[in-house]
Amino acid sequence: MISHEEMEFTGFQKGLVLRLFQYMRRYSWQTYLSMFFIVLTTLGQLSMPVIIQRAVDNNLQPGWLPGEASDLEGIREVDPRIDDNWVELNGLRFYSQRYAGRYFRGKDTNPPAYYLISRTQEAAAPRSLSVPSPDPSSPGAPVPADSLLQKIERSLPDAPNTEYPRLLYNDQYAAIQDSAYRELDRELKRELRAADWRGIRNKALLYLGILILVLISSFLQIFFMALAGQNVMKDLRVQLYHQTIHQDLRFLQNQQVGKLVTRVSSDVETINELFTNVLTSIISDVIMMAGVMITLFLLDVQLGLISLAILPPVALLLLFFRHKARSAYRKVRKWVSSVNAYISEHLGGVSLVQVFARETETIREFTRRNYQLFKANLSELYVFTVFRPVVDFLSTMSIALVLFAGAHQLLSGLVSLGVLIAFINLIQRFYQPVRDMAEKFTLIQSAMAGSERVFSLLDEKHLEQQTIEENDGSFQVPEKEQVKGSIEFRDVHFSYNPGEPVLQGISFSGSPGQRIALVGYTGSGKTTIANVLSRLWEIQKGTIYIDGMDVKQIPLHRLRTIVQPVQQDVTLFHMSLRENLLLGKKLPDERVFEVLDTVQAGDFIRRLPKGLDTMVSESGENFSSGQLQLLSFARLLLQDPKIIIMDEATANIDTETERKIQHAMETLMTGRTSIVIAHRLSTIMDADNIVVLHQGKVAESGTHEQLMKKNGLYFNLQQLQFKRDGTPAS
């Protein structure tokens, strides 16, 4: 049997993830939609730095360099885009600085940068040759002689002759040096750069549109993944609850209630975190980091390689952090489980703690466990508080390297200002997932540990599964109405713990409608016989028959409608009295009160302000022990079983109530087989068969008269009762 308490998480396990994804199949369309929106969101986020780069290089900076075709001999084979990005003006070629800058800079001529304007548009020229031919009849026809260009010529001061003119133009294009442009007044600059302003406006609108798209896409990505995760959690909780309530008592009594509740609630919630937060983040981060690297190398290979220089230390840091964080996480989970179990156990038995005045000792032990949890949390905190600052340091170092190398290349004309700005933006986006790795790693470990505990519980075979396997899927399914109620125990052996037998070769039988009494000293096995009959516990050897059918060949749900007990400790749930009595069965109130009257409980139910709609408090504390016992009788009779087990059924009832119940049971047990377990022998003197147990074996059996004549163990029990209670033996 798996011990959930001692289970430790061993790290990322592919098998667990694959099992979790099996649950996603039913909701694959939600998952696929979420993946689509993740990709869309990431692409949108990657495009934003590129839009800024294009705005800076195309609309803010002078982007054209004059040169001769011979200057670029041998370069075209390396970067053929140069041949596609030039404009000829008055015999002088202007090349796009984005592609030709690195080849012109560093030459002795060191040509100046120019703004290039298409006179057909009175706008910044597009950075390619796709310029429409001038059409005098169109609104974009060449500007007249007294136009903007003449204003510029008149406003520019005389300058010494240089190799490159400050302003030149023809019918299609005009080019002005950056230094000359800076000397113009504000109005001329604005008029000259009107198209650049339009370009910036359009890019800003595009940026805003992408930002809105990313916002909507992020919402839909989270919504659909959360929807799929919630559906998976719903299925897992139902399956876990089904698995738990079908376990036998051997398994359940070895598990603390608090730990089982944690499996169904907290551990499942950690898996939900995996789907809704971690899974989407990991996919988004992987796409983002890959997209960033691709974009960096598309913008500039040299700067891209420089950006990667800091990655090896980051990888080593992640490996170190993973090892330390896993160790710290194990300690935290161990003490969280210990504290939760202690709270659940002692709050559930708080009345016992108070009765024996153990508050001080209980608080002292809780304080000790809580302090251990505090220390474990501090250990985990130390790991995380070191990790994030180190990642921030490495990220800043990476940006500093790019700034240093990029500034040098910018001054040398090897990269544009827009590319450098885009690099800084993209590097920040690249390191953001690394910064969040601490939180994600915690969630991953929590989800993996929760998954391991959840699946270990799901892998525990419950009785119904064992029954199916033992019978190869074939069952004997008797109709409840056809069951007569004969019982036979044949050489039954059972022990709660190995080497400590409780039942040793128990054999007895009872005919339909008979009342069988089990008597004996405490610990002789009376209650155990009742438990193994309904298969709450599984016997190790022997066979139990009902109407000649092995109980292991009867489906559990059918067996437990045939055999039902009146328990020593009556359990009522926190719901209405009607729901507690019917337990899902559909019966009219008239039938319910008929049964309640039969067990002498109808009167006090009618006196309740809300009658059957009265809410039962936790553990039924708003009813007396005698009332609870009567209600348990009523609940059993409403279920109409064929075999009734009364385990100390009248032990908590006063003499008058006991007399009423005895009278009612005489009538109601007709046609039913009943097994009565009681230490007060006066309640079973009229039983058809009394089985006397001693140390797990049948010492003797027979009717009251037969056993009294034997002067055996039963006779001695009668004599002890007479001395204690004053009830004469007969």
C-alpha positions, 0 to 999 in steps of 0.5 A: 500500500502506498503511503501518501504521507511519506511520498516525496516528489522526485522531479519532473516526470514525463509519465505524469504529464502524459497522464494529465494530458489524457484528461485533456482529450475530452476538451481538446478544442478548448486546448487548441483554441488556447494554443492558437491564442498563445501563438497569436499573443506571442507573435503580437508581442514580438512585432511590437519592438520591430514596429518601433525599430521601423518607425525609428529607422524609416521615419525618424532617422536619415536612412540613405547614403550616397555612393558609387556602384563600384563601392559595393563590388563583392558585397552584393554576393554577401547581401543581395538586398543592397541591389534592391534598395537604391535610388539614383538622383542626378547621377548619384546613387543613394543606398539604404543605410539599413543594408549598405551602412556597414560597407560605407562606414569606415571608408575614407570618404565617410559619406553623410546621411541623407533624407530622401523625399519623393517629390511625387508624394511630398513625403519621405521616400519609401525604402525601396524602388517602388515609387510611382512615376510622376503624373502632372494630372494627379494630386502628387505631381512634382512640386512647382518651382516656387515650392518647398524646395526653393524655400529650403534653398533660400533658407539654407546658408552658404556652405563651402564646397564639399564632395557631397551636395547639401540639397539636390533634387529632380522631378522625382526625388529630393535629397537633403543632408542630415546636417542641412536639415538640422539648420532648417526652421521648425516649420520647414522641417515639419512641412518637409517631414509631413509624410514621416509624421504620417508614417509614425502616426500609422505605425502608432495606430498599428502598434495600438491595434496590435496591443489591443489584439494582444490584450484580447488574445491573452484574455481568450488564451487564459479563458479557454485554458482555464475552462479546460483546466476546470473541466479536468479538475471536475473530472479528477475530483469525481474520479478521486471521490469515487475511488476513495469511497469505494476503498475498503476500510483497511485502506481508509483506516491507514490514511488520515482524513486530512490527507485524503481531503488534501488529495481531493481538494488541494492537490487537484487545485495544484494541477489546475494551477499547472493547466491555467498558469504554468502550461500556458506560460511555458508554451508562451515563454518557449515561443517567445524566447525562440521568436526573440532569438530568431528576430534578433538574428534577422535584425543583426547577426553580430549583435545576436551572437553578443546577446547569447554570450550571457546564456551559459551562466543563466543555464548553469544558474537554472540547473543549480536553482532547480536542485536547491528548490526541489530540496527546499520544496520537499521539506515544505510539502512534508511539514505542510502535510504534517500540520494539516493532518494534525489540525484536521485530527485534533479539531475533529476530536476537539471535545476529547482534547477538552475533556482530558484537558490536553489543550496545552500539550496539543498547542505545544505539539502544534507549535513545534510542527508549525515552527518546522514548517516555518523553517522549511518555508524560510529555506525555500525563501532563501533559494528564491530571494537569491535566484531573482536578483542573480537573474536580474544581474545577468539580464542587466549584464546582457543589456549592457553588453548589447548597449556597449557593442551596439553603440560602437556599431551604431557610431560605425554605421554597422547598425541603425538606432532602431535596431539597437532599440529593438535589441534592448526591448527584445532582450528584456522580453527574452529574460522575463520568462527566466525571471519568472522561472522561480514562481513557475518552478514552484508551481511545476513542482507543486503540480507534479507532487500533487499529480503523483499523490493524486495518481497514486490514489487513483492507482489503488485498486478498490474493492469493486475493481478487485471483484471484477478482476477476480470474477473476470468481469462476470457477476451474480446479480440477484434482484433484491426482491428475489434474495431470501436472506440465508447466511453462511460463514465457512471457515472464515479467517481475518486479521487487521494486521498480519500475524494478529488474527481476529477471526479464526475459522469462523463457521455458522449459518442462518436461515432466511428470516432468522435472528442470529445473535453474536455474543462474547467478550470485547475483542472476540470478533463480533463487530468484525463479522458484521464488517466482513459480511458487507465487505467493508473489510476483505477476509483472507481465507474462507467464504461467506455465502448469501443464498448460496452465492459467494459475496465476492461474486455479488457486485458491491452496490447490490450486496450493500443494498441487501446487507445493511447495518445499524452502526454503533456510532450513528452518523448523520450528514449536514443536510436536511433530515429527509435527505439523511433518512432517504439517502437519495431514495425517492419515497413520499413523506407519508411512507417516511412518517409511517416508518418513523412511527414504527420505530417510535420516532414520528412524534418528536419529528413532528414537534420540530418546527420544520419537520423533515426539512430540519437541517442536521448539524454537524455529526447530528449534535442537535439530536440526543443519542437516543433520537439518533439511534431511532433515526438510524433504525428508520433510515435502515428500514426505509432502505428495506434491506434483506439482512439487517446487522444491529451492532450495539443497536440499543446500547444508547437507548433508555429502557422505555425506548428500548422496549418500544424498539424491541416491539417494533423490530419484532414486526419489521424483522419478519421476512428479514434475516437479522444479526444482532450484536449486543453485550446486554444479553436480555435483548437477544434471549429470543434469538433463533441462533446465538453464536458465542465467540471467544478469541476469534473462534466459535465457542458454542452456538444454539438457542438460549435454552440450549446454551444455558443447559451447556453451562458453558461460556454463554452461561458464564456471561449470563451469570456475569450480567446478573451480578452486574445488572441484576437481570436474572438468567433463565 
